[in-house]
Amino acid sequence: MQLSQILQPEAVKTIASCTSKKRLFHDIGEMAETCYGLKPSAVIEALIERENLGPTGVGQGVALPHARMAGVDDVKGIFLRLEKPLNFDAVDRQPVDLVFALIAPESAGVDHLKALALVSRTFRNASVCSKLRANSDPVTLYTILTALESSQAA
């Protein structure tokens, strides 16, 4: 699995200001509708339900909110770069500015886990995170996120 398989270029965005986790989930829901035709309220509800189980802020300014939903055919990704970091109850108590949301089918056991592992590995790369933080153009951000694929394939 590669990021380009779960992330469309249109599903990458920089947000100037986000005041809360709930507002962020609304932004993700709207993007999920625009990019993937998903019902925003269902996406928001699924993300909030998952977040209530435990925060998805993984540390180092990164959050990986994710949820499983009925009516989703395959794993879908949305990347948001926040210009103003947001408190996300992360494990290291640091605010979050890089958010990669995953929406998976209810029955996507292994694929969901593979996607989470892939995204997690990507954001453990300090160089990738630095490049993402240094750019705000969605096309550039998408290129940074998917550039590792071509270098690993060689």
Contacts in CASP RR format, 6 or more apart in sequence:
PFRMAT RR
TARGET T0000
AUTHOR 0000-0000-0000
METHOD contacts of the structure
MODEL  1
MQLSQILQPEAVKTIASCTSKKRLFHDIGEMAETCYGLKPSAVIEALIER
ENLGPTGVGQGVALPHARMAGVDDVKGIFLRLEKPLNFDAVDRQPVDLVF
ALIAPESAGVDHLKALALVSRTFRNASVCSKLRANSDPVTLYTILTALES
SQAA
1 111 0 8 1.000
1 114 0 8 1.000
1 115 0 8 1.000
1 118 0 8 1.000
2 118 0 8 1.000
2 146 0 8 1.000
2 149 0 8 1.000
3 118 0 8 1.000
3 119 0 8 1.000
3 122 0 8 1.000
3 145 0 8 1.000
3 146 0 8 1.000
3 148 0 8 1.000
3 149 0 8 1.000
4 146 0 8 1.000
4 149 0 8 1.000
6 74 0 8 1.000
6 75 0 8 1.000
6 76 0 8 1.000
6 77 0 8 1.000
6 102 0 8 1.000
6 115 0 8 1.000
6 118 0 8 1.000
7 77 0 8 1.000
7 78 0 8 1.000
7 79 0 8 1.000
7 142 0 8 1.000
7 145 0 8 1.000
7 146 0 8 1.000
8 35 0 8 1.000
8 36 0 8 1.000
8 77 0 8 1.000
9 138 0 8 1.000
9 139 0 8 1.000
9 142 0 8 1.000
10 34 0 8 1.000
10 35 0 8 1.000
11 31 0 8 1.000
11 35 0 8 1.000
11 36 0 8 1.000
11 76 0 8 1.000
11 77 0 8 1.000
11 78 0 8 1.000
11 79 0 8 1.000
12 78 0 8 1.000
12 79 0 8 1.000
12 80 0 8 1.000
12 138 0 8 1.000
12 139 0 8 1.000
12 141 0 8 1.000
12 142 0 8 1.000
12 145 0 8 1.000
13 27 0 8 1.000
13 31 0 8 1.000
13 79 0 8 1.000
13 80 0 8 1.000
13 81 0 8 1.000
13 138 0 8 1.000
14 80 0 8 1.000
14 81 0 8 1.000
14 82 0 8 1.000
14 83 0 8 1.000
14 136 0 8 1.000
14 137 0 8 1.000
14 138 0 8 1.000
14 141 0 8 1.000
15 24 0 8 1.000
15 27 0 8 1.000
15 80 0 8 1.000
15 81 0 8 1.000
15 82 0 8 1.000
15 83 0 8 1.000
16 83 0 8 1.000
16 84 0 8 1.000
17 83 0 8 1.000
17 84 0 8 1.000
18 24 0 8 1.000
18 27 0 8 1.000
18 82 0 8 1.000
18 84 0 8 1.000
18 86 0 8 1.000
19 86 0 8 1.000
20 86 0 8 1.000
21 51 0 8 1.000
21 86 0 8 1.000
21 87 0 8 1.000
21 88 0 8 1.000
21 89 0 8 1.000
22 48 0 8 1.000
24 80 0 8 1.000
24 82 0 8 1.000
24 86 0 8 1.000
24 99 0 8 1.000
25 43 0 8 1.000
25 44 0 8 1.000
25 47 0 8 1.000
25 48 0 8 1.000
25 51 0 8 1.000
25 65 0 8 1.000
26 40 0 8 1.000
26 44 0 8 1.000
27 80 0 8 1.000
28 43 0 8 1.000
28 44 0 8 1.000
28 47 0 8 1.000
28 65 0 8 1.000
28 78 0 8 1.000
28 80 0 8 1.000
28 99 0 8 1.000
28 101 0 8 1.000
29 38 0 8 1.000
29 40 0 8 1.000
29 43 0 8 1.000
29 44 0 8 1.000
29 47 0 8 1.000
30 40 0 8 1.000
31 78 0 8 1.000
31 80 0 8 1.000
32 38 0 8 1.000
32 40 0 8 1.000
32 43 0 8 1.000
32 76 0 8 1.000
32 78 0 8 1.000
32 101 0 8 1.000
32 103 0 8 1.000
33 39 0 8 1.000
33 40 0 8 1.000
33 43 0 8 1.000
35 76 0 8 1.000
35 78 0 8 1.000
36 72 0 8 1.000
36 76 0 8 1.000
36 103 0 8 1.000
38 69 0 8 1.000
38 72 0 8 1.000
38 76 0 8 1.000
38 103 0 8 1.000
42 69 0 8 1.000
43 67 0 8 1.000
43 69 0 8 1.000
43 103 0 8 1.000
46 67 0 8 1.000
46 68 0 8 1.000
46 69 0 8 1.000
46 103 0 8 1.000
47 65 0 8 1.000
47 66 0 8 1.000
47 67 0 8 1.000
47 101 0 8 1.000
49 67 0 8 1.000
50 56 0 8 1.000
50 65 0 8 1.000
50 66 0 8 1.000
50 67 0 8 1.000
51 65 0 8 1.000
54 89 0 8 1.000
55 63 0 8 1.000
55 88 0 8 1.000
55 89 0 8 1.000
55 90 0 8 1.000
55 91 0 8 1.000
56 63 0 8 1.000
56 64 0 8 1.000
56 65 0 8 1.000
56 66 0 8 1.000
56 88 0 8 1.000
57 63 0 8 1.000
57 64 0 8 1.000
57 88 0 8 1.000
57 89 0 8 1.000
57 90 0 8 1.000
57 91 0 8 1.000
57 96 0 8 1.000
58 64 0 8 1.000
58 90 0 8 1.000
58 91 0 8 1.000
58 120 0 8 1.000
58 123 0 8 1.000
59 90 0 8 1.000
59 91 0 8 1.000
59 92 0 8 1.000
59 94 0 8 1.000
59 96 0 8 1.000
60 92 0 8 1.000
60 94 0 8 1.000
60 123 0 8 1.000
60 129 0 8 1.000
61 85 0 8 1.000
61 88 0 8 1.000
61 90 0 8 1.000
61 92 0 8 1.000
61 94 0 8 1.000
61 95 0 8 1.000
61 96 0 8 1.000
61 97 0 8 1.000
61 98 0 8 1.000
61 129 0 8 1.000
62 90 0 8 1.000
62 96 0 8 1.000
62 98 0 8 1.000
62 99 0 8 1.000
62 100 0 8 1.000
62 123 0 8 1.000
62 129 0 8 1.000
63 88 0 8 1.000
63 90 0 8 1.000
63 96 0 8 1.000
63 98 0 8 1.000
63 99 0 8 1.000
63 100 0 8 1.000
64 99 0 8 1.000
64 100 0 8 1.000
64 101 0 8 1.000
64 102 0 8 1.000
64 116 0 8 1.000
64 119 0 8 1.000
64 120 0 8 1.000
64 123 0 8 1.000
65 99 0 8 1.000
65 101 0 8 1.000
65 102 0 8 1.000
66 101 0 8 1.000
66 102 0 8 1.000
66 103 0 8 1.000
66 104 0 8 1.000
66 112 0 8 1.000
66 116 0 8 1.000
67 102 0 8 1.000
67 103 0 8 1.000
67 104 0 8 1.000
68 103 0 8 1.000
68 104 0 8 1.000
68 105 0 8 1.000
68 106 0 8 1.000
68 108 0 8 1.000
68 112 0 8 1.000
69 103 0 8 1.000
69 104 0 8 1.000
69 105 0 8 1.000
69 106 0 8 1.000
70 105 0 8 1.000
70 106 0 8 1.000
71 105 0 8 1.000
71 106 0 8 1.000
72 103 0 8 1.000
72 104 0 8 1.000
72 105 0 8 1.000
72 106 0 8 1.000
72 108 0 8 1.000
73 105 0 8 1.000
74 104 0 8 1.000
74 105 0 8 1.000
74 108 0 8 1.000
74 111 0 8 1.000
75 102 0 8 1.000
75 103 0 8 1.000
75 104 0 8 1.000
75 105 0 8 1.000
75 108 0 8 1.000
75 111 0 8 1.000
75 112 0 8 1.000
75 115 0 8 1.000
76 102 0 8 1.000
76 103 0 8 1.000
76 104 0 8 1.000
77 100 0 8 1.000
77 101 0 8 1.000
77 102 0 8 1.000
77 103 0 8 1.000
77 115 0 8 1.000
78 100 0 8 1.000
78 101 0 8 1.000
78 103 0 8 1.000
79 98 0 8 1.000
79 99 0 8 1.000
79 100 0 8 1.000
79 101 0 8 1.000
79 141 0 8 1.000
79 142 0 8 1.000
79 145 0 8 1.000
80 98 0 8 1.000
80 99 0 8 1.000
80 100 0 8 1.000
80 101 0 8 1.000
81 97 0 8 1.000
81 98 0 8 1.000
81 99 0 8 1.000
81 132 0 8 1.000
81 133 0 8 1.000
81 135 0 8 1.000
81 136 0 8 1.000
81 141 0 8 1.000
82 96 0 8 1.000
82 97 0 8 1.000
82 98 0 8 1.000
82 99 0 8 1.000
83 97 0 8 1.000
83 136 0 8 1.000
84 97 0 8 1.000
85 94 0 8 1.000
85 95 0 8 1.000
85 96 0 8 1.000
85 97 0 8 1.000
86 95 0 8 1.000
86 96 0 8 1.000
86 97 0 8 1.000
87 95 0 8 1.000
87 96 0 8 1.000
88 95 0 8 1.000
88 96 0 8 1.000
90 96 0 8 1.000
97 133 0 8 1.000
98 123 0 8 1.000
98 129 0 8 1.000
98 132 0 8 1.000
98 133 0 8 1.000
100 119 0 8 1.000
100 122 0 8 1.000
100 123 0 8 1.000
102 112 0 8 1.000
102 115 0 8 1.000
102 116 0 8 1.000
102 119 0 8 1.000
104 111 0 8 1.000
104 112 0 8 1.000
104 115 0 8 1.000
105 111 0 8 1.000
105 112 0 8 1.000
122 128 0 8 1.000
122 145 0 8 1.000
122 148 0 8 1.000
123 129 0 8 1.000
125 148 0 8 1.000
128 144 0 8 1.000
128 145 0 8 1.000
128 148 0 8 1.000
131 144 0 8 1.000
132 141 0 8 1.000
132 144 0 8 1.000
132 145 0 8 1.000
135 141 0 8 1.000
135 144 0 8 1.000
END
